[in-house]
């Protein structure tokens, strides 16, 4: 099964000139979603994770069911102010400005093996911030994964520079 057949391209979203790759159509197709989770489980299993960390918000849709499939824990990496209790924050630069990502202070034990997941890897800014945040709290980030990779953008290279292996199910090269 070609996973790309179940991903919809939406032109000019969220702004003109952008082609948005929408996983809603993949999620809605039971067989394709099952295949996608099976393939991702096979790929992520080799990183031997204790915990999967999903990046807000579509990363939750990938990491949570995958954690169940692999018998791992699941934690959320969220935007500032969205998690209850004590949190640890990591600020990072965007193309035009800055942003923050947080995790609950007690979500990960020092030394736990963590794989970071999102629906899509583009420039790698948010994924890199998630890895840096997890390392800040003592996690061993053993890998990263997504359903979609925009291969013409530098995301994979940025993760490689951090020493984090990456896998995806579908790559778009333009």
C-alpha positions in Angstrom: 0.0 0.0 0.0 1.3 3.5 -0.9 0.7 5.7 2.1 0.9 8.8 -0.1 -2.3 7.7 -1.8 -4.1 8.5 1.5 -2.5 11.9 2.2 -4.3 14.9 0.7 -2.4 17.9 -0.6 -4.2 21.2 0.2 -2.9 24.1 -1.9 -2.5 27.6 -0.5 -2.9 26.5 3.1 -2.3 28.1 5.6 -1.1 30.8 3.2 -0.7 31.3 -0.5 2.1 29.2 -2.1 2.1 26.5 0.6 1.0 23.0 -0.2 -0.2 21.5 3.1 0.0 17.7 3.5 -3.1 16.7 5.4 -3.1 13.4 7.3 -6.8 13.6 8.0 -7.6 11.5 5.0 -5.1 8.9 6.2 -6.6 8.8 9.7 -10.1 8.4 8.2 -9.1 5.3 6.2 -8.9 2.4 8.7 -6.8 0.0 6.6 -4.3 2.7 5.6 -4.0 4.0 9.1 -3.4 0.4 10.4 -0.7 -0.1 7.7 0.9 3.3 8.6 1.0 2.5 12.3 2.4 -1.0 11.6 5.2 0.4 9.4 6.0 3.1 11.9 6.1 0.6 14.7 8.6 -1.6 12.8 10.8 1.5 12.2 10.6 3.0 15.7 11.0 -0.3 17.5 14.7 -0.4 16.4 15.3 2.7 18.6 14.3 0.7 21.6 12.2 3.4 23.2 10.8 3.4 26.8 8.7 6.4 26.0 7.3 8.2 22.9 7.1 12.0 22.9 4.5 13.5 20.7 4.8 17.1 19.5 1.6 19.2 19.8 -0.8 18.6 18.3 -0.8 16.2 15.3 2.2 14.5 16.8 -0.1 13.3 19.6 -2.2 11.5 16.9 0.9 9.6 15.8 2.7 8.9 19.1 -0.2 7.9 21.3 -1.5 4.9 19.3 2.1 3.9 18.4 3.0 3.9 22.1 0.1 1.4 22.7 1.3 -0.7 19.8 4.8 -0.8 21.1 4.0 -1.1 24.9 5.7 2.3 25.6 4.7 5.3 27.7 3.6 8.4 25.9 4.3 12.0 26.9 3.2 15.3 25.4 5.5 18.2 24.2 3.2 21.2 24.2 3.2 25.0 23.6 3.8 27.2 26.6 1.0 27.3 29.3 -0.9 24.2 28.1 0.3 21.6 30.6 -0.8 21.4 34.3 1.7 21.2 37.1 5.4 22.1 37.1 6.9 22.2 33.6 10.3 22.6 32.0 10.4 25.0 29.0 12.7 25.3 26.0 12.7 28.5 23.9 13.7 28.3 20.3 14.1 30.5 17.2 11.7 30.6 14.3 12.2 32.1 10.9 10.5 35.3 12.3 10.6 35.3 16.1 10.7 32.7 18.8 8.5 30.0 20.3 8.5 27.8 23.4 7.8 24.1 24.0 7.2 22.5 27.4 7.1 19.1 29.1 5.8 18.3 32.6 8.8 18.2 35.0 8.2 14.6 36.1 7.1 13.2 32.7 10.5 11.5 31.9 13.0 9.9 34.3 16.6 10.6 33.7 18.2 8.1 31.3 14.9 6.9 29.8 15.1 6.2 26.1 12.8 8.5 24.1 11.7 8.7 20.5 10.2 12.0 19.3 7.3 11.9 16.9 5.3 14.4 14.8 3.1 14.1 11.7 5.5 16.0 9.5 9.2 17.0 9.4 10.0 20.2 7.4 12.7 22.5 8.6 13.2 20.6 11.8 12.8 23.6 14.1 10.2 22.1 16.4 11.6 18.6 16.3 15.0 20.0 17.2 13.5 22.0 20.1 11.7 18.9 21.4 15.0 16.9 21.3 16.8 19.7 23.1 14.1 19.9 25.7 14.1 16.2 26.4 17.9 16.2 26.7 17.6 19.1 29.1 15.6 16.9 31.5 17.9 13.9 31.2 16.3 11.8 28.5 18.3 9.8 26.0 16.8 10.6 22.7 17.4 7.5 20.6 15.4 8.5 17.5 12.8 10.6 15.8 10.1 9.8 13.3 7.2 11.2 11.3 4.6 10.1 8.8 5.7 12.7 6.2 9.1 14.3 5.5 9.6 17.3 3.2 12.9 16.1 1.8 13.7 19.4 0.1 13.9 21.2 3.5 16.7 20.8 6.0 14.9 18.9 8.8 16.7 15.6 8.4 20.1 17.3 8.3 19.4 19.2 11.5 18.5 16.0 13.3 21.6 14.3 12.0 23.7 17.2 13.3 22.2 16.5 16.8 23.1 12.8 16.3 19.5 11.7 16.2 18.5 9.1 13.6 15.2 9.8 11.7 12.7 7.8 9.8 9.5 8.7 7.9 6.9 6.8 5.9 6.5 9.2 3.0 8.9 11.8 1.6 8.0 14.6 -0.8 10.9 16.1 -2.7 9.3 19.3 -4.0 
